C-alpha cells in the first residue's frame, strides 16, 4: 500500500510575532529583510516495495520519496513534508503541501508589509526558493540567466546568501544521520517515521548544541577581501530535485522582486556585494 503524503509541522509559526522573530534573524544573519523562510527539497533514496513498479522512480534512475522543508536562519526546520513520490519535480512537490495551500489562501498569519530598515518602499514578507518555484508576491526566486544585469546579479547574490540556510540544513541532516547516505530498505511506514524523527532530532540538537555541533566550515561563508564564497556542507546521499518547467508569474510578483532588487542595490546595499558578484 502506498502511503498518503506525511505532513508534519514542528513549531510552525502561527502568529505575526513568531514570523517577525524569524524575519529578524534572517535580516541579522543574512542581510535579507522580511524573509520568513527558505524552501527546498531533496530526494530520499529508498528500496521500493514489491509491486510498486515505477511509482517511486526518479530522474536519476533510482527510487525515492521527497523531503520538502522550510528552514529559519538558525538552520532549524520549521516545516517538513515527506512522502511525495520521486517522480515529481521540485516546484510540483510544494503544490502537495498544506503549507503552500495556506500560503495561496492567505491563511498563514503573515505580518502586514512594512518598510525594511532605511527603505523608502513598503515590502511584503516573503519565502525564498530556487528557480523551480513560482514567483509570487510572497515567494521570491532568482532571476533567470537570460534576465541578468548588474542589479539583478546583486539580487541573486543576496537571495543565495539566505537560501543557503536550507541547503546547509539538508547537508547537516544527511551528515549527522547516516540513513540518508544510501537507499533506506525498511517499510514505507518505517521510512516515514525514521525521516521525521531525524528532522525532529536535528532541531533538538540545533537548540541544545548550536554551533558546537556544526563546525563553521559546514555552513555558508564568504571572504569579502578576495570575493570568494564557500557554500558549506551540502547533502550527501540525498539528490537534488529535478527542475521542472518555468512556472509563470504575474506582473505584481515581478514588481515585488524589483522592490527588493532596488533595496539591495541602494539603501540596503552591502559594501562588499559588488566584489562578490564579480
Helices and strands as residue ranges (DSSP letters): E 6-8, H 16-30, E 35-45, E 64-71, E 77-85, H 90-94, H 98-105, E 114-115, E 122-123, E 126-128, E 139-140, G 145-147, H 150-176, G 178-181, H 188-209, G 210-213, G 216-218, E 221-223, E 228-230, E 239-240, H 251-265, H 273-277
